[in-house]
Amino acid sequence: MENLVVASKVKALIKKSGEMNTSASAIEELSKLVENHCMTAIENARKSKRKTVMDRDFHE
């Protein structure tokens, strides 16, 4: 699976905020979560008969 997040940015945030390291599997899992949320948002936009995914599509 292709990473959908910038691993270096995620690792830096976790290091800065939690003083912890980040495993490669954590990045993979985060990418899966992002993909799932995007797919849900796409479906929500389709239900609203739009071709543009909007911020609100992630919350419906």
GUDO-272902 format. One record per residue (C-alpha): x, y negated, z. Coordinates in Angstrom, 1 decimal. Layout:
<rec xx="X" yy="Y" zz="Z"/>
...
END
This chain:
<rec xx="0.0" yy="0.0" zz="0.0"/>
<rec xx="1.1" yy="-3.5" zz="-0.8"/>
<rec xx="1.7" yy="-5.8" zz="2.1"/>
<rec xx="-0.9" yy="-8.6" zz="2.1"/>
<rec xx="0.8" yy="-10.6" zz="4.9"/>
<rec xx="4.2" yy="-12.3" zz="5.1"/>
<rec xx="5.9" yy="-9.9" zz="7.4"/>
<rec xx="8.6" yy="-12.4" zz="8.4"/>
<rec xx="6.0" yy="-14.9" zz="9.5"/>
<rec xx="4.0" yy="-12.3" zz="11.5"/>
<rec xx="7.2" yy="-11.1" zz="13.1"/>
<rec xx="8.2" yy="-14.6" zz="14.0"/>
<rec xx="4.9" yy="-15.4" zz="15.5"/>
<rec xx="4.9" yy="-12.3" zz="17.7"/>
<rec xx="8.5" yy="-12.9" zz="18.7"/>
<rec xx="7.8" yy="-16.5" zz="19.6"/>
<rec xx="4.5" yy="-16.0" zz="21.3"/>
<rec xx="5.0" yy="-12.6" zz="23.0"/>
<rec xx="8.8" yy="-12.2" zz="23.0"/>
<rec xx="8.3" yy="-8.8" zz="21.3"/>
<rec xx="9.5" yy="-7.0" zz="18.2"/>
<rec xx="7.1" yy="-5.9" zz="15.5"/>
<rec xx="7.2" yy="-2.4" zz="13.9"/>
<rec xx="6.7" yy="-1.8" zz="10.1"/>
<rec xx="3.6" yy="0.2" zz="10.9"/>
<rec xx="2.1" yy="-2.9" zz="12.7"/>
<rec xx="2.5" yy="-4.9" zz="9.5"/>
<rec xx="0.9" yy="-2.1" zz="7.4"/>
<rec xx="-2.0" yy="-1.9" zz="9.8"/>
<rec xx="-2.5" yy="-5.7" zz="9.7"/>
<rec xx="-2.5" yy="-5.6" zz="5.9"/>
<rec xx="-5.2" yy="-2.9" zz="6.0"/>
<rec xx="-7.3" yy="-5.2" zz="8.3"/>
<rec xx="-6.8" yy="-8.1" zz="5.9"/>
<rec xx="-7.8" yy="-6.0" zz="2.9"/>
<rec xx="-11.0" yy="-4.8" zz="4.7"/>
<rec xx="-11.9" yy="-8.3" zz="5.7"/>
<rec xx="-11.4" yy="-9.5" zz="2.1"/>
<rec xx="-13.5" yy="-6.7" zz="0.7"/>
<rec xx="-16.3" yy="-7.6" zz="3.1"/>
<rec xx="-16.0" yy="-11.3" zz="2.2"/>
<rec xx="-16.2" yy="-10.3" zz="-1.5"/>
<rec xx="-19.4" yy="-8.4" zz="-0.9"/>
<rec xx="-20.9" yy="-11.3" zz="1.1"/>
<rec xx="-20.1" yy="-13.7" zz="-1.8"/>
<rec xx="-21.7" yy="-11.3" zz="-4.3"/>
<rec xx="-24.9" yy="-11.1" zz="-2.1"/>
<rec xx="-25.0" yy="-14.8" zz="-2.2"/>
<rec xx="-24.7" yy="-14.7" zz="-6.0"/>
<rec xx="-21.4" yy="-16.6" zz="-6.0"/>
<rec xx="-18.1" yy="-15.9" zz="-7.7"/>
<rec xx="-16.2" yy="-17.8" zz="-5.1"/>
<rec xx="-15.2" yy="-16.3" zz="-1.7"/>
<rec xx="-15.7" yy="-19.0" zz="0.9"/>
<rec xx="-14.7" yy="-19.2" zz="4.6"/>
<rec xx="-18.2" yy="-18.4" zz="5.7"/>
<rec xx="-18.1" yy="-15.0" zz="3.8"/>
<rec xx="-15.6" yy="-13.8" zz="6.4"/>
<rec xx="-18.1" yy="-14.4" zz="9.2"/>
<rec xx="-21.3" yy="-13.0" zz="7.8"/>
END
